[in-house]
Amino acid sequence: MVVNRVRETLKDLGFSEYEARAYISALKLQSATAYELAQDSGIPTSKIYETVGRLREKKLLFEVAEDKKKKFAPLSGEEFLDQTRRLSDQLLNDLTRDLKSLPQAKEVSFIWNIHDYEFLMEKSLKAIEEAESTILLSIWPEELEKVHGALESATLHGVRTAIIHFGEPEMRVGQFFIHPIKDTLYSERGGRGFTLVADSRVAVMGTIFEKRKVEGAWSENRGFVLLAEDYLKHDIYIMKIVHRFDRELIAKFGKQYAKLRDIFTDREKKQ
């Protein structure tokens, strides 16, 4: 219902429940006594005068004389919106200026845990959109679909992009490397891996499980970023080798390069 939506929005803007109800009733009635506002809005008469007083302080209600009765007329909805926009713009401009002036400790970087899928995508899109020189990315089809547009835009602006993709992609952008053992890795991890590094400055990492449950992190911490970047670079090195020497590697290490991937031994496939 429109009235309910308006009331909830006004409350989001800082109105109390009674203030929102009274202002909506005033807009509807255009001119009303405090008692009439109470009757229309459902506000207890014991609270209506206090509520009207607060709206008058906010210059949203004005006293008018009509038929020798004290009545109240509202600031129009259009004027209220214009006034709110101007105030919000001024507050945001002041806040922007003052936040930049706050003293900040240097070289302090935190590693933020991520458990929400939408937040993982939000931080990733922001990193891609703000990238100026390079993007390294390890990704699965589900996530590529969500960031593909931002990646295309980045490459058009000269950002060099290298992507490790699990499975055959329906779309490509930048330099693409297809990972050959998608199913094996998924079964081992129990989910889809995601790693992004932009400009060697920010990293977003995570594993995406069923029902979009996420265990991941975001950071500008130098050590964290270098760790993620080295992981991506070494994966790309391996992809280049695999694409050129696939048959030789299978002959040496077996299907899915099993012996190669056994990090606790240094053996080859028995001939």
C-alpha positions as CSV (number, residue, x, y, z in Angstrom):
1,M,0.0,0.0,0.0
2,V,1.4,3.4,-1.0
3,V,0.7,5.0,2.4
4,N,2.6,2.3,4.2
5,R,5.5,2.7,1.8
6,V,5.6,6.5,2.3
7,R,5.4,6.1,6.1
8,E,8.3,3.6,6.1
9,T,10.4,5.9,3.8
10,L,9.8,8.9,6.0
11,K,10.9,6.8,9.0
12,D,14.1,5.9,7.1
13,L,14.6,9.7,6.7
14,G,14.5,10.2,10.5
15,F,10.8,10.7,11.2
16,S,9.3,9.0,14.2
17,E,6.2,6.8,13.7
18,Y,3.9,9.5,14.9
19,E,5.6,12.2,12.9
20,A,5.3,10.2,9.7
21,R,1.6,9.5,10.3
22,A,0.8,13.0,11.2
23,Y,2.6,14.5,8.1
24,I,0.9,12.0,5.8
25,S,-2.5,12.9,7.2
26,A,-1.7,16.6,6.9
27,L,-0.9,16.2,3.2
28,K,-4.1,14.3,2.7
29,L,-6.3,16.8,4.6
30,Q,-4.3,19.9,3.6
31,S,-5.8,21.9,6.6
32,A,-6.7,20.3,9.9
33,T,-6.9,20.8,13.6
34,A,-4.7,18.7,15.9
35,Y,-7.7,16.7,16.8
36,E,-8.5,16.0,13.2
37,L,-5.0,14.9,12.5
38,A,-5.2,12.5,15.5
39,Q,-8.4,11.1,14.2
40,D,-7.1,10.6,10.7
41,S,-3.7,9.2,11.6
42,G,-4.7,7.1,14.6
43,I,-2.3,8.9,16.8
44,P,-3.5,9.1,20.5
45,T,-4.8,12.5,21.3
46,S,-2.5,12.6,24.3
47,K,0.5,12.5,21.8
48,I,-0.8,14.6,18.9
49,Y,0.1,18.1,20.3
50,E,3.7,16.9,21.0
51,T,3.9,15.4,17.5
52,V,2.5,18.6,15.8
53,G,5.0,20.6,17.8
54,R,7.9,18.6,16.5
55,L,6.7,18.9,12.9
56,R,6.3,22.6,13.3
57,E,9.9,22.8,14.6
58,K,11.0,21.0,11.4
59,K,8.9,23.5,9.4
60,L,6.8,20.8,8.0
61,L,3.5,22.1,9.6
62,F,2.4,25.7,9.7
63,E,-0.4,27.2,11.8
64,V,-3.2,28.7,9.8
65,A,-6.4,30.4,10.9
66,E,-9.6,29.0,9.5
67,D,-13.2,29.5,10.8
68,K,-11.7,30.8,14.1
69,K,-10.0,27.4,14.7
70,K,-6.3,26.7,15.0
71,K,-5.5,24.5,12.1
72,F,-2.3,23.3,10.5
73,A,-1.3,23.1,6.9
74,P,1.7,21.0,5.6
75,L,4.7,21.9,3.6
76,S,3.9,20.4,0.2
77,G,5.4,17.1,-0.8
78,E,7.3,18.7,-3.6
79,E,8.8,21.4,-1.4
80,F,9.6,18.8,1.2
81,L,11.5,16.7,-1.4
82,D,13.4,19.7,-2.7
83,Q,14.3,20.8,0.8
84,T,15.4,17.2,1.8
85,R,17.6,16.9,-1.4
86,R,19.3,20.2,-0.7
87,L,20.0,19.3,2.9
88,S,21.3,15.9,2.0
89,D,23.6,17.2,-0.7
90,Q,25.0,19.8,1.7
91,L,25.5,17.2,4.4
92,L,27.2,14.8,2.0
93,N,29.4,17.5,0.7
94,D,30.4,18.6,4.2
95,L,31.0,15.0,5.2
96,T,33.1,14.3,2.2
97,R,35.3,17.3,3.0
98,D,35.6,16.4,6.7
99,L,36.3,12.7,6.2
100,K,39.2,13.5,3.9
101,S,40.5,15.8,6.6
102,L,40.4,13.2,9.4
103,P,43.9,12.1,10.5
104,Q,44.6,8.5,9.5
105,A,47.3,6.0,10.6
106,K,49.6,5.2,7.7
107,E,50.2,1.7,6.3
108,V,47.3,0.1,8.3
109,S,45.5,-2.5,6.2
110,F,43.0,-5.0,7.6
111,I,41.8,-8.3,6.1
112,W,38.0,-8.4,6.1
113,N,36.2,-11.7,6.2
114,I,33.4,-12.2,3.6
115,H,30.5,-14.5,4.2
116,D,27.9,-12.9,1.9
117,Y,27.9,-13.8,-1.8
118,E,26.5,-10.4,-2.9
119,F,29.1,-8.6,-0.8
120,L,31.9,-10.7,-2.5
121,M,30.6,-9.7,-5.9
122,E,30.2,-6.1,-4.8
123,K,33.8,-5.8,-3.6
124,S,35.0,-7.6,-6.8
125,L,33.1,-5.3,-9.1
126,K,34.4,-2.2,-7.3
127,A,38.0,-3.5,-7.6
128,I,37.5,-4.1,-11.3
129,E,35.9,-0.8,-12.0
130,E,38.7,1.1,-10.1
131,A,41.5,-0.9,-11.7
132,E,43.9,1.3,-13.7
133,S,46.6,-1.1,-15.0
134,T,46.1,-4.8,-14.4
135,I,43.5,-7.4,-13.4
136,L,44.3,-11.1,-12.5
137,L,41.4,-13.3,-12.0
138,S,40.6,-17.0,-11.3
139,I,36.9,-17.6,-11.8
140,W,34.0,-20.0,-12.7
141,P,31.2,-19.4,-15.2
142,E,28.6,-18.3,-12.6
143,E,30.8,-15.4,-11.4
144,L,32.2,-14.5,-14.8
145,E,28.6,-13.8,-15.9
146,K,28.3,-11.2,-13.1
147,V,31.6,-9.4,-13.7
148,H,31.9,-9.8,-17.5
149,G,30.5,-6.3,-18.3
150,A,32.9,-4.6,-15.8
151,L,35.9,-6.6,-17.2
152,E,35.0,-5.6,-20.8
153,S,34.9,-1.9,-19.8
154,A,38.2,-2.2,-18.0
155,T,39.9,-3.8,-21.0
156,L,38.5,-1.0,-23.3
157,H,40.2,1.5,-21.0
158,G,43.5,-0.2,-21.4
159,V,43.6,-2.4,-18.3
160,R,45.6,-5.6,-19.0
161,T,43.6,-8.6,-18.0
162,A,44.5,-12.3,-17.4
163,I,41.8,-14.8,-16.5
164,I,42.0,-18.4,-15.4
165,H,38.6,-19.9,-16.2
166,F,37.2,-23.2,-15.0
167,G,35.4,-24.9,-17.8
168,E,34.7,-23.8,-21.4
169,P,33.4,-20.2,-21.3
170,E,30.4,-18.9,-23.1
171,M,32.1,-15.4,-23.1
172,R,35.7,-14.3,-23.1
173,V,37.5,-11.1,-22.3
174,G,41.2,-10.3,-22.0
175,Q,43.8,-13.1,-22.0
176,F,42.0,-16.4,-21.2
177,F,43.5,-19.6,-19.8
178,I,41.2,-22.6,-19.5
179,H,41.8,-24.8,-16.4
180,P,41.7,-28.4,-17.5
181,I,40.6,-30.2,-14.3
182,K,37.5,-28.3,-13.2
183,D,35.5,-31.3,-11.9
184,T,38.4,-32.6,-9.8
185,L,39.1,-29.3,-8.1
186,Y,35.4,-28.8,-7.4
187,S,35.1,-32.1,-5.7
188,E,38.3,-31.5,-3.7
189,R,37.3,-28.0,-2.5
190,G,33.5,-28.6,-2.3
191,G,32.9,-25.3,-4.0
192,R,34.0,-22.8,-6.6
193,G,37.1,-20.8,-6.0
194,F,37.4,-17.1,-6.7
195,T,40.5,-15.0,-6.6
196,L,40.9,-11.4,-7.9
197,V,43.9,-9.0,-7.7
198,A,43.6,-5.5,-9.2
199,D,46.6,-3.3,-9.8
200,S,48.7,-5.4,-7.3
201,R,46.8,-3.2,-4.7
202,V,43.6,-5.0,-3.7
203,A,42.7,-8.7,-3.5
204,V,39.4,-10.5,-3.1
205,M,39.4,-14.2,-2.4
206,G,36.7,-16.8,-1.6
207,T,35.3,-20.2,-2.0
208,I,31.6,-20.3,-2.9
209,F,29.7,-23.3,-1.6
210,E,26.1,-24.5,-2.1
211,K,23.3,-22.0,-1.6
212,R,25.9,-19.2,-2.1
213,K,27.6,-19.7,1.2
214,V,30.9,-18.0,1.1
215,E,34.2,-18.2,3.0
216,G,36.4,-15.4,1.8
217,A,38.3,-12.2,2.4
218,W,39.0,-8.8,1.0
219,S,42.1,-6.6,1.7
220,E,44.6,-4.1,0.6
221,N,47.1,-5.6,3.0
222,R,50.4,-5.9,1.0
223,G,51.2,-9.4,2.2
224,F,47.7,-10.7,1.5
225,V,47.7,-9.1,-2.0
226,L,51.1,-10.5,-2.9
227,L,50.1,-13.9,-1.7
228,A,47.0,-13.9,-3.9
229,E,48.9,-12.4,-6.9
230,D,51.7,-15.1,-6.7
231,Y,49.0,-17.8,-6.6
232,L,47.4,-16.5,-9.7
233,K,50.7,-16.0,-11.6
234,H,51.9,-19.5,-10.8
235,D,48.5,-20.9,-11.9
236,I,48.9,-19.1,-15.2
237,Y,52.5,-20.4,-15.6
238,I,51.1,-23.9,-15.1
239,M,48.3,-23.3,-17.6
240,K,50.8,-22.3,-20.2
241,I,52.8,-25.4,-19.6
242,V,49.7,-27.7,-19.6
243,H,48.4,-26.2,-22.9
244,R,51.7,-26.9,-24.6
245,F,52.7,-30.2,-23.1
246,D,49.4,-31.9,-22.1
247,R,50.1,-35.3,-23.6
248,E,53.6,-35.4,-22.2
249,L,52.4,-34.4,-18.7
250,I,49.7,-37.1,-18.8
251,A,52.3,-39.7,-19.9
252,K,54.6,-38.6,-17.1
253,F,52.1,-38.0,-14.3
254,G,48.8,-39.8,-15.3
255,K,45.3,-38.8,-15.8
256,Q,44.4,-35.4,-14.3
257,Y,48.2,-35.1,-13.6
258,A,47.6,-37.0,-10.4
259,K,51.3,-37.6,-9.6
260,L,52.1,-34.0,-10.4
261,R,49.4,-32.8,-8.0
262,D,50.6,-35.1,-5.2
263,I,52.7,-32.5,-3.4
264,F,54.0,-35.0,-0.8
265,T,55.9,-37.2,-3.3
266,D,58.1,-36.6,-6.3
267,R,57.1,-39.6,-8.5
268,E,56.1,-40.2,-12.1
269,K,53.5,-42.5,-13.5
270,K,54.7,-46.1,-13.7
271,Q,55.3,-47.0,-17.3
